[in-house]
């Protein structure tokens, strides 16, 4: 039996999970969960990274004796270190307005292969007042790893979301990082040793949470699309090479690094953030609204409209977009219908642009528990949807660690077989 600790930091909550791999199965147990979210300070949205780190340490104590530790988090955000290795202020949240109005330069897509998002790290750096004082940049999971081990590095899958990696070479782009000399650390790959914490190996996993989630997609063949559905819906296919055509750029598709040299060819869709913000505004529970929404009629809106990116009164923004007043159930149904159609469009475009045929859609992450959304997605796509595991990110984190310490072996297909053996899945057929 091998036990590992997976630190999984999301934009709305974090947790530490103890994972056990034994007898060809993988089991996980959440040992510590804690709240997370941006806070307003000095006119900007920030993350309380020291507070998150204290919670990580508490969770590792509760995880007990483990053979390794791995860390994943949301993408693009970073901390800056001074010459003494101290953090220069709390990291700014990607939902902050400081990058409003930024436009990409011509030719970027051919280098980094990224869908334009104004909050990508490279654009945040253009609006970063602390940059002249900085001696090192560390992405969020790498910053937590540094505080645990004293060792600095940049895990590859997350680094590809910065916009500073040449997607063709898998290295920092000399052209895009010329003004950042010395600021960017050496790259690590999933499975590399990142250091030790109290004698325990800290393993670089797919530290972008979506990269870990895709590891745990329980696919039986390679003819699948995935939707990693949480705060965001990351919708795409797994490829051996990036797609850098003008058509791909125009369709707003991104080429992000995956585990074992794969490419996560996907589109970011504003996901359950829309629903989360509505529930926060209403201060109510989701379950009764979902029951009502199943029989309600909604309106369709573009979930990726930038008006929905910041926190605030989401129901009012949706009603303004749709041009009418709606009940709560109608707003929930509008969100789910709009997401299902956005999922359909992304999967259809991914197939057209990559040439990869899809036979099944795998929904993983918290959204896999939303039965209405899964059924609507199957209906919209005209394809079967397999829902689960809900804990895909933690499972992918655990599996990469397990392989690194010798408790699992083989390819991604072999790791996914462990997931199928261990997890209950639900299948939705299109109606």
Secondary structure, DSSP 8 states (H G I E B T S, - for coil): -EEEEEEEE-SSEEEEEEEEEETTEEEEEEEEEEE---EEETTEEE--HHHHHHHHHHHHHHH-S-SEEEEEE-SS-EEEE-TTS-B-S--B-TTSGGGTT----TTHHHHH-----TTSHHHHHHT-TTGGG-SEEEEHHHHHHHHHHS---EEHHHHGGGT-EETTTTEE-TTTSGGGTTTB--EE-TT-EEEEETTEEEE----BHHHHHHHT---SSS-EEEEEESSEEEEEEEESS----HHHHHTT-EEEE-GGG-EEEEEEEE-THHHHHHHHHHT--SHHHHHHHTT-------TT-GGGSSSS-HHHHHHHHHTS---HHHHHHHHHHHHHHHHHHHHHHHHHHH----SEEEEESGGGG-HHHHHHHHHHHTSEEEE--TTHHHHHHHHHHHHHTTSS-S-HHHHHHHHHHHS--EEE---
